[in-house]
Amino acid sequence: MQDNPWTVALYEFLHVGGALVAIIAVISVLTGIVREYIPQDKLQKKLEKHERRGPLLGALLGTLTPFCSASMVPVAMGMVEMGASVGTIFGFLISAPLCNFVVVGLILVTFGLKVTLIYLAVTLGGAILAGYLVGFTSLNHAVRRDISPATGSCGGAQAASCSPSAAALAVGCGDATVVDCDAPAVPTCGGPAPSTAHDRLPHGERLRASLPFAWALFRKIIPYVLVGAVISALSAAFLPAEVVEKYVGGDSWYAVPVAAVIGVPLYLRIEMALPLLQVLIAKGMSMGAAMSLLIGGTGASLPEIAIISSILKPKAVIAFVVTVVAMAMVGGGIFLVVS
């Protein structure tokens, strides 16, 4: 009975899906608390004061932005509007999809501490290094400074200037609400900025205030988790190991670069990719190729490239894609050596 592929698929779905739902719930709550106590607009203002450390601060800011590609745009546009360097913006745009809270937490629960530390060193270190390197090239001015944040307005003012949460979350601002993807509406427009009074609230109230955002984040991510669990289950039950072994398996020299390049058009969501990669590794895919595919597909997907094109000029967009693919190859090579 246990040899029945559908039984194997069901077991794999319950096992992988249950574990990921639990970790997503925990990470969503932690993310809501972090955003409640560390508004992203305050972090953005620090970029202006410490421009020489811009790429470092931009990359660290990216670790606090566990959202969809579209939600990175208001933050990046805020950086552009206040004159942040392209290195700062590069650091953020690379770090945000690759090494935010959600990604690191999921990799930790899926592959363990050693893989997580190496992955974080490659992605976060790569984001910081790329930001500094870009600052020394002609791409330092390849930012569309003439753009206006596509975030709507509040009483005639740009959403980025409405309130702490507006600068980081706004994708539309009208009738005193700001929405980020599926995040709950947050009142921000009109009257004095709420940050001072908000900071004086008791910790219990602030923790309760973080829960609606955590719930919205959980609801947004969980469908991808379930889809990933289904794909993982079907792959475990029906995917022939020979297919994986032929193209990206074993120790073949081309597995890592092939995985890095094909990851870009795949548009991998981290919640869907990790359980699938776990199965593919069991089927014969090398850890190096798996990590290369993950970095390439998560860091430079086609929808993300299109969105980033509204912020960066064409040469900078090309440099961004090349940087992510190079990081995928380097990371994959490291995992081949250490695994």
N, C-alpha and C positions, 0 to 999 in steps of 0.2 A: 504493500500500500504506500509505503514511504517512497518507493521508487517512482510513483506516479508523478509526472512533471507538474501537474496542477497542484498536487499536495505540496510539492517543493516550493512552488510559486506562492501559495498561500502562507506557508510558514515564513518564507523570506519577507513577504509584505508585512506581516504582523511584527516580525522581529525588527526589521529596519525602520518601518513606519512608526512603531511605538517608541523606539529609542529617540528618533529624530523629533517627534512631536514633543516629547518631554524636554529635550534640550532647547528646542525653539521656544517653549513656554518660559523656561528659566531665563534665556537670553533676552527675550522680549521684555520681561519685567525689569531686568538689569538695565537694558537700554533706556527704558522709560525713566528710570530713576536717574541715570546719568544725565539725560537731557533735561530733566527737571532741575538738577543742581548745577549744570554747566551749560548755560545757553550758548548756542554756537555763534551768536553775534558778538559776544564778548571775546571769544576765541579769534574771530575775524579781526577785531580791532587790534589785537596784539600783533597781528601780522604787519600792521602799519608801523608799529613801534620797533619791530625787530626784523626789518627787511633782510638784513644779512643772513639771518637764520630762517628766511622765508621758506625755502624748500623743506627744511626740517619741520617747521610748524605746520606747513600745508599738508605734509604727509601724516603728521600726528592728528591733525584735524580730520583727515580721511578715515582714520580708525574709529571715529565717533559718528560716522555717517552710514549706518547699515540700511540703506534704502535702495530703491530702483535707480537706474541710470538717470531718469528724468529728474529725480529729486536732487541730484548733485548740481544741476544747472543753476538754480537760484543761489546756492552758496558760491559756486564758481563765478557767477555774474557779480555777486557782491564783492568778490575779490577784485574783479576787473574794474568795477566802478570806483573802488577806493585806490586804484593804481597799483595793485600787487603785481609783482614781476611774473613773467611767464614761467619761471622756475618754481615759484610758489604754487601757481596754478597746476603745473605739471605734477608736482609732488602730491597735490590733493587728488587730481583726477586719476592717477595711477593707484594711489593707496586706497581710495574710497571703495572701489569694487573688489579689490583683491585682499585687503587685510583689515576689514572692519570687524567689529565685535562678532557679528553673526558668522562671518566666514571663519575666523579663528576658532570660535567655539565649536562649530560643526566639524572642522578638521580635527580638532582635539578629540572629540567624542568618537570620530570615525576611525582615525589612524593613530592616535596616541600622541604623547608629549614630544617624542623625538622628531617625528615628522612635522609636527606643528611648529617647533622651534626653528627647524631648517627652513620651512616654508615662510615663516614670518621674517627670518633674516634675509631671504632672497627677495621677497616682495616689498617689504618696508624699506630695506636697505637699497633696493633697486629704485624705488620711488624717490628717495632722498638723493641718491647719486644722480639720477636722471635730471632732477630739478636743478642741481648745481651745474651739471655739464651743459644743459641748455642755456643757462645764464651766461656762459662764455662764448656762445655762438651768435650768429646773426638772427637766430630765432628768438632772441631775447625781446624783440619787438613784434613778434608774430601773433599778436592778440588783437581781437576786434574791439578796440577801445570805443568805437562809435556806436556800439550796441546799447540798447535799453533793455533792462531786465524784462522778460516776457512774463511778468508776474502780476499784471493788473495794477490797480492803484487804490489808495484809500483816501478819499476826499481830495483827489487831485495829486497826491504825493505818491512816490514810488513805494511799492510794498516793502522793499528792502529797508526803508527808513521808518516803518510803522512801529515796530516793537522788536524785542529780542527774538521771539519765535518767528516773526514774519520774515526776517532776513534769512533764516535758515530753511523755512518750510514753505514759503509762498510759491504756489503755482497758479494761484488765482486769488484776487483779493477784492471783495466787494461785499456790501452789506455786513461789514465788520467781521468777516471770517477769512481764515487762511487755511488752505488745505494742501497737504502733501500726499499725493497719490491717494491712498485709502485712509490717511490719518484723520482723526476727528477734527471738526472745526474748532478753531481757537479764536476767541475774541481778541482783536488787536487794535482796531481803528477807533480814533476819537478819544479825547481825554488824555490825561498824562500817561507817560510810559509806566507800565505796571511793575517793572522789575524791582524797584525799591520796596514797595509794599509787599510784593510777592515773596521777596527774600526773607521777610520777617514772619512769614507764616510758620506755624508749628510744623515740626518734621512729620508728624502724623498726617496733617493735611496735605503736605507736599508729596508724601508717598501715595496718598489716595489720588492726588491730582495726576500722578504719573501713570496710573493704571489704565485710563481710557486710551492713552497713546500706546501703551504696551499691548492692549487688546487689539487695537487697530493694526499694529505691526504684526502681531501673531496671525490675525485673520488674513492679512495680505500674503504672508509667507507660506502658510500652511497648505494651500492648494498645490504649490510647487513641491512641497515636501511629499505630499501624497502621490503626485504624478511621478516623482522620482522613485518613490517606494514601489509603485506599480512597474515602472520600467526595470528597476532592479530585480523585482520578483520574476518578471517574464524573461529577463536576460539570464538569471540564475537557472531557470528551468529549461529554456529552449535555445539559448545562444551557443552555437558550436564553438568549442575552445580553439579549433583550428583556424577560424576566421580571425580571431584576435591575434593568435600566434603568428599568422602570416604577415600581417601589416604592421602591427605595433608591439608585438610580443617579443619575448626573449631578450637577447643582448644585441640585436641587430643595430648597426651604426645609424641607420636612417630613422629608427622608431621615434626618437626624440624630436628631431626637426619636423618630421611629417606630422606628429601630434601637435606641435606648436602651431604650424601653419593651418592645419584643418580646424583647429579650435576656433579661429576667428569667425568664420561664417556660421558656426554652429549655434551661437547665442546660448551659451551654457548658463543656466541659473545655478548658483552654488548649491541650492537646496535639492535640485534635481541631479546635479552632476556627481555629488559625492557618493550617494548610494550606488549609482551606476558604475562609477569607477571602482568601488569596492568589489563589485562583482567581476568587473573586467580584469582586475588584478588576480582574482581567484581563478579566472579563465586563462591566465597566462600573460596578461599585459604587465610590462615592467613598471615599477614604481616611478622610474624616471619619465617614461612616456605618459603615465597617468597624470603626474604633476605638471608636465609640459602642456598637456591638453587642458588641464584645469586653469592654468595661468593664462594661456592664450585665449581660451574661450570666455573666461570670466572677465579678463582685463580689457579686452578690445573687441567686443562683439560688434556686429554691424549696426544695430540700433544705437549703441553707445557712440560709435564713430560718427553717425549722422547727427546726433545731438551735440557732440563736442565740436562739430564743424560750425556751429552757431557761435562758438566762443573763440576758437582758434582759427587762424588763417591756414590755407591748404598745406603749406610746408610744415607747419607745426603739427597738423593732424597726421601727416605722413610720419613725422618724427615720433609722434605718440605711438602709432601702430608698430613701427619698427622697434621702438623701445620695449613694448610689451612682448613682442615675439622674441626679441633677444633675451629678455628676462625668462621667458618660458623655456628657451633652449638651455640657458645657463642653469636654471633651476632643475630642469630635467637631467642635465649632465651630472649635477651634484648628487641627485637622488640615485642615479645609476651607480655612482661610485660608492656611496655610503650604504646602499640597501643590499 
